[in-house]
Amino acid sequence: MTNFTLPESGAVLDVQAVQDSMVCLRQNLDSFVIALREEDRRKLLKMGNASIPFVERILDFMHSNPEFISPLIKTDEMRAKYDMIQTLLPIFREFKQITRNLDDTLMLLGSDVLTSANVFYSSVKHARKMRIPTPFRFLKNSNNGIFISLIGV
């Protein structure tokens, strides 16, 4: 199991700088990206890493064999869209890695914090079973099971 150690005390995440960078990224990318509905995403053909070489070869063949190009295909538009894919793909991969690292970090931090909370909860519960007085009482909550509360709070 991986252990996460917080940065040295005094090290501070510059949240404002990160948020400012995100605003800058959004402003730069806004006219080049769209948001699809889930329903629309399901209907589309998916071009993944395995499809890229196929499309590259087809584009080459189209260039060298224009007689086979259907009049329904707008080759200039197809090339422009493929070039945009090549421009956006490295950015996407970088975002994906950052997102994955954030997700992993949040998962590990959450696991560590929840583990500690469960240990504390168990010790209070055990003390209660042994009839050791504690300043806590157990409260039932319909959403999340049982909570501990300070008596009088």
Secondary structure, DSSP 8 states (H G I E B T S, - for coil): --------TT----HHHHHHHHHHHHHHHGGG-----HHHHHHS----TTHHHHHHHHHHHHHH-GGG--TT--HHHHHHHHHHHHHHHHHHHHHHHHHHHHHHHHHHHHHHHHHHHHHHHHHHHHHHHTT---SEEEEEETTTEEEEEETT-
